[in-house]
Amino acid sequence: MMAYQHGIQMIEQQTPAEPSRSLSAVQVVFGTAPVNLIENPKSAVNVPILVETLEDVKEKIGYGYDFDDYTLNQSVYASFELFNVAPIVLVNVLDPDVHKTTVSNKTVTISKKMATIDDDGVLLDSVTVKNSDGTTTFQKNTDYTLSFDENGKAVIGVLSTGAIGSATTLSVTFDKLDPSAVTKEDIIGGYDAETGKYSGIELIRKVFPQLNVLPAQLLAPGWSHYPEVAAVLAAKSTNINGNFSVMNILDIDSSTVKKYEDVQNWKETNGYNRKESIVLWPKVKANEKKLWYSAVFAARVAQTDAENDDVPFVSPSNKSLPISATILADGTEVFLDQPDANVLNSVGVVTAINFNGWRTWGNNTAAYPEITEPQNRFIAVRRVFQWWGNSFILAFFDKVDDPTNKRLIESVVDAENIRANGFSGRGQIPGATIEFRESMNPTDAILNGKIVFIQKIGAYTPAESITNILEFDPTITAKAALGG
């Protein structure tokens, strides 16, 4: 019986912290989500969904702590529960019309007018409830109610006015999500010429036009350790919408690669070597939860940018991580000291070390050591170049189709130099200059509506190695002994 209430009751609730916002590091994450938990599961299939809070996620795409079957949960957990950063864009490829199985005539027990279906992924609209011998079909909202509990389990609530009466068991038939049916091909996706619809990673093309949010990091935790998926993520990181360039965050398969000495060979054999790629090994553990490192690292990148005025000039290396261990796929803990981790860094792989607390460790893109110039080797410098180029496009897109006259040219040069001076004055870049050179703009090009600027940008490289030379000075010792 419900407690009898008479008077005034108070409930104290903790005010949720506002997430840190970073538009320079927006994550676009591809994977699977528990869409059965939302009101309209079909609305969250192969569409980019922008989320700003954890409640947003729960309402628009579904959320829980099953990180293996529902891989998007990992990025949601890392972004909103570990770091509290926003926004992120989620793309779920798990289709409840396709990736499902049917459970028939399952017996559930009624206790205190409630019966729980202990299967995960139950699609509420598919549930039929009958009496124990299957001869009578009960009616939803007349004989029973149907909802999810806090653990994502479907719960049948027996209505006292309905026909179920004093029955102690029920027979239920339902469809449930089958995440195991999702394949690498579903994640990769493509374009269907018949329907005109995009799916999977191909939906990166729809993020900016549909959401007016510019991607900065592409990732697929639980999938990017497959070379086929990684190759597509890398390929889709450039020339997005014909303009933009972003980073992709990839994992190395720690079920196959169990020693740091074997990482280089796996990376090279499987072609994880693009300058737009950040490659990670191994997995991590946080609050006893096993996560692909890409989910945590991408959120840490966003947090680092948010801490630095949303300008990506600070390297994401040597930044604190709220984890308790680095692990292999089977949960075995991996202990890397700094020299071990440096071996990984030397082959273009980022890892994590426990040095006065867990921290990210590694400055190099996947192109290193084959490519060594700073703008393609260092993650921070590569990101500055991408961010600057993307920002230029956004800033001056309104100038396209304006008259090709002196006013147009001067407006671009002046605005960019002022912008560069601002970032330089704040210590975020060493400097940048832009020019319009006559030698690069012949008359026939101008008459055909084409103009070219040249811009030189300085970006700070990370202080990756700091050396302090200690030298014994006998004179200091002697003076101290003599009281000098």
FENPE-V767256 format. One record per backbone hydrogen bond with DSSP energy under -0.5 kcal/mol. CO is the residue of the C=O (numbers start at 0). NH is the residue of the N-H. Records with the same first field share a line. If there is no record, write none. Layout:
BEGIN
CO=NH  NH
END
This chain:
BEGIN
10=12
19=85
25=215  216
26=28  88
27=218
28=90
30=92
31=71  72
32=34
33=36
34=37
39=42
40=43
41=44
43=45
46=91
47=49
48=89
50=86  87
52=56
53=57
54=58
55=59
56=60  61
64=66
65=69
68=70
69=72
70=73  74
71=75
72=76
73=77
74=78
75=79  80
76=80  81
77=82
78=84
83=19
85=21
86=26
87=50
88=28
89=48
90=30
91=45
92=94
93=95
94=97  98
97=99
98=177
100=175
101=103
102=173
105=171
107=169
110=113
112=157
113=110
114=155
115=117
116=153
120=176
121=123
122=125
123=126
127=172
128=137
129=170
130=133
135=130  137
138=141  142  143
142=158
143=140
144=156
146=154
148=151
152=148
153=116
154=146  156
155=114  157
156=144
158=161
163=166
167=109
169=107  171
170=129
171=105
172=127
173=102
174=122
175=100
177=180
178=181
182=186
183=187
184=188
186=200
187=201
189=198
190=192
191=195  196
196=191
198=189  201
199=202
200=203
201=204
202=205  206
203=206  207
204=208
205=209
206=210  212
207=211
212=214
215=246
216=27
217=248
218=29
219=222  223
222=225
224=226
225=228  229
226=230
227=231
228=232
229=233
230=234
231=235
233=236
234=237
236=245
238=241
239=242  243
243=239
246=217
247=249  277
248=219
249=279
251=253
252=255  256
253=328
255=257
258=261
259=262
261=265
262=266
263=267
264=268
265=269
266=271
267=270
270=272
273=276  365
275=247
276=278  365
277=249
278=349
279=251
282=326
283=290
284=323  324
285=288
288=285
290=283
291=294  295
292=296
293=297
294=298
295=299
296=300
297=301
298=302
299=303
300=304
301=305
302=306
304=307  309  310
305=308
307=310
310=312  313
315=318
318=359
320=322
324=284
325=333
326=282
327=330
331=327
333=325  335
334=336
335=353
336=340
337=341
338=342
339=343
340=344
341=345
343=346  348
344=347
349=280
350=360
352=354  358
356=354
357=320
358=352
359=317
360=350
362=378
364=367
366=369  370
372=375  376
373=377
376=364
377=381
378=382
379=383
380=384
381=385
382=386
383=387
384=388
385=389
386=390
387=391
388=392
389=393
390=394
391=395
392=396
395=398  399
396=399
398=401
402=404
404=408
405=409
406=410
407=411
408=412
409=413
410=414
411=415
412=416
413=417
414=418
415=419
416=420
417=421
418=422
419=423
420=424
421=425
422=427  428
423=426
430=457
432=455
434=436  453
436=439
437=440
441=444  445
442=446
443=447
444=449
445=448
453=434
455=432
457=430
461=463
467=469
471=473
472=475  476
473=477
474=478
475=479
476=480
477=481
478=483
479=482
END
